[in-house]
Structure formats: C-alpha cells, structure tokens
Amino acid sequence: MNVAELLTHVQGLTAIAIGIIIGLGALGACLGIAIMGSKFLESAARQPELVPLLQGRMFLLAGLIDAAFIIGLAVALLFAFSNPLLAAVQAAAGH
C-alpha cells in the first residue's frame, strides 16, 4: 500500500469516526436532557413548592450535558479540518 492509498484510507476512516462522534454525542445529549426533563416534571408535580430550586438545577445540568456534546463536536471538527493522523502518516512516510 503506497502513501497515497494510506492517506485516502485514513481520511475515509476519519470521516466515519467524525460521524460516529457527532451522532452518538447528539443521541446521548438528547437522551440525557429528555430523562432529566421528565424527572423534573415528576418532581415538580409531586412538590410544586420546590420548582424554583429544581428549575435552577435543571438548567445547570442541561448546560453540563450540552457542554459534553459540544466538546465532542470540537474534537470532531479538529479531526475534520486539521487531522493530526494525516500528519503522523506523512511523517512516517518521510514526506
């Protein structure tokens, strides 16, 4: 396998990895926020006097859940635009 084929192979596998990172990250964030929202509604129905306290905590957790997805998105964009794997393959090939 020559260097051009190897670089093409690395680019293809990187594209698949980017799709998996973004897809699973979005799925996890959506499920996390959905479960958190349902638990918030359950607790608000049981004890309405705690809604202001629970609402603040719910928004804090929503931000943390979204932050994890955004970090994964940043890693995926790093691989999409300045792929360190391609640089490593080119360095190993002596280019």
C-alpha contacts under 8 A as a table, 3 or more apart, distances in Angstrom:
res1	aa1	res2	aa2	distance
1	M	5	E	6.21
1	M	6	L	6.53
2	N	5	E	5.53
2	N	6	L	6.28
3	V	6	L	4.98
3	V	7	L	6.07
3	V	90	Q	7.69
3	V	93	A	6.81
4	A	7	L	5.14
4	A	8	T	6.20
5	E	8	T	5.07
5	E	9	H	6.09
6	L	9	H	5.00
6	L	10	V	6.16
6	L	89	V	7.90
7	L	10	V	5.09
7	L	11	Q	6.16
7	L	86	L	6.47
7	L	89	V	7.14
7	L	90	Q	7.96
8	T	11	Q	5.08
8	T	12	G	6.20
9	H	12	G	5.15
9	H	13	L	6.22
10	V	13	L	5.22
10	V	14	T	5.97
10	V	85	L	7.40
10	V	86	L	6.92
11	Q	14	T	5.00
11	Q	15	A	6.24
11	Q	86	L	7.60
12	G	15	A	5.18
12	G	16	I	6.49
13	L	16	I	5.08
13	L	17	A	6.16
14	T	17	A	4.96
14	T	18	I	6.09
14	T	79	F	7.01
14	T	80	A	7.53
15	A	18	I	5.09
15	A	19	G	6.36
15	A	80	A	7.31
16	I	19	G	5.19
16	I	20	I	6.32
17	A	20	I	5.05
17	A	21	I	6.08
18	I	21	I	5.13
18	I	22	I	6.17
18	I	76	A	5.16
18	I	77	L	7.83
18	I	79	F	7.29
18	I	80	A	7.26
19	G	22	I	5.35
19	G	23	G	5.80
20	I	23	G	5.09
20	I	24	L	5.81
21	I	24	L	5.60
21	I	25	G	5.88
21	I	72	G	6.54
21	I	73	L	7.38
21	I	76	A	6.59
22	I	25	G	5.12
22	I	26	A	6.01
22	I	69	F	7.85
22	I	72	G	6.84
22	I	73	L	5.99
22	I	76	A	7.01
23	G	26	A	5.27
23	G	27	L	6.16
24	L	27	L	4.97
24	L	28	G	5.99
25	G	28	G	5.16
25	G	29	A	6.11
25	G	68	A	7.89
25	G	69	F	5.26
25	G	72	G	6.66
25	G	73	L	7.90
26	A	29	A	5.13
26	A	30	C	6.06
26	A	69	F	6.43
27	L	30	C	5.19
27	L	31	L	6.14
28	G	31	L	5.20
28	G	32	G	5.97
29	A	32	G	5.06
29	A	33	I	6.10
29	A	65	I	5.93
29	A	66	D	6.25
29	A	68	A	7.89
29	A	69	F	6.36
30	C	33	I	5.31
30	C	34	A	6.03
31	L	34	A	5.04
31	L	35	I	6.09
32	G	35	I	5.31
32	G	36	M	6.09
32	G	65	I	6.99
33	I	36	M	5.01
33	I	37	G	5.94
33	I	62	A	6.26
33	I	65	I	7.20
34	A	37	G	5.12
34	A	38	S	6.20
35	I	38	S	5.19
35	I	39	K	6.22
36	M	39	K	5.19
36	M	40	F	6.12
36	M	58	M	7.26
37	G	40	F	4.97
37	G	41	L	6.24
37	G	58	M	7.62
38	S	41	L	5.15
38	S	42	E	6.22
39	K	42	E	5.01
39	K	43	S	6.14
40	F	43	S	5.20
40	F	44	A	5.99
40	F	54	L	7.08
40	F	55	Q	7.68
40	F	58	M	7.15
41	L	44	A	5.01
41	L	45	A	6.08
42	E	45	A	5.22
42	E	46	R	6.33
43	S	46	R	5.06
43	S	47	Q	6.04
43	S	48	P	7.76
44	A	47	Q	5.27
44	A	48	P	4.92
44	A	49	E	7.86
44	A	50	L	6.87
44	A	51	V	5.57
44	A	54	L	7.83
45	A	48	P	5.88
47	Q	50	L	5.84
47	Q	51	V	7.42
48	P	51	V	5.46
49	E	52	P	7.59
50	L	53	L	5.48
50	L	54	L	6.09
51	V	54	L	5.08
51	V	55	Q	5.73
52	P	55	Q	5.15
52	P	56	G	6.46
53	L	56	G	5.57
53	L	57	R	6.62
54	L	57	R	5.16
54	L	58	M	5.99
55	Q	58	M	4.97
55	Q	59	F	6.30
56	G	59	F	5.34
56	G	60	L	6.34
57	R	60	L	5.02
57	R	61	L	6.21
58	M	61	L	5.19
58	M	62	A	6.12
59	F	62	A	4.92
59	F	63	G	6.25
60	L	63	G	5.23
60	L	64	L	6.42
61	L	64	L	4.97
61	L	65	I	6.08
62	A	65	I	5.13
62	A	66	D	6.15
63	G	66	D	5.14
63	G	67	A	5.97
64	L	67	A	4.92
64	L	68	A	6.48
65	I	68	A	5.45
65	I	69	F	6.82
66	D	69	F	5.13
66	D	70	I	6.16
67	A	70	I	4.99
67	A	71	I	6.14
68	A	71	I	5.22
68	A	72	G	6.41
69	F	72	G	5.08
69	F	73	L	6.17
70	I	73	L	4.84
70	I	74	A	6.16
71	I	74	A	5.04
71	I	75	V	6.36
72	G	75	V	5.12
72	G	76	A	6.22
73	L	76	A	5.01
73	L	77	L	6.15
74	A	77	L	5.06
74	A	78	L	6.16
75	V	78	L	5.00
75	V	79	F	6.41
76	A	79	F	5.18
76	A	80	A	6.15
77	L	80	A	4.80
77	L	81	F	6.08
78	L	81	F	5.56
78	L	82	S	5.57
78	L	83	N	6.44
79	F	82	S	5.74
79	F	83	N	4.41
79	F	84	P	7.00
80	A	83	N	6.12
83	N	86	L	5.65
83	N	87	A	6.99
84	P	87	A	5.15
84	P	88	A	6.33
85	L	88	A	5.08
85	L	89	V	6.30
86	L	89	V	5.12
86	L	90	Q	6.14
87	A	90	Q	5.11
87	A	91	A	6.05
88	A	91	A	5.08
88	A	92	A	6.13
89	V	92	A	5.11
89	V	93	A	6.17
90	Q	93	A	5.06
90	Q	94	G	6.26
90	Q	95	H	5.48
91	A	94	G	5.12
91	A	95	H	5.95
92	A	95	H	7.83
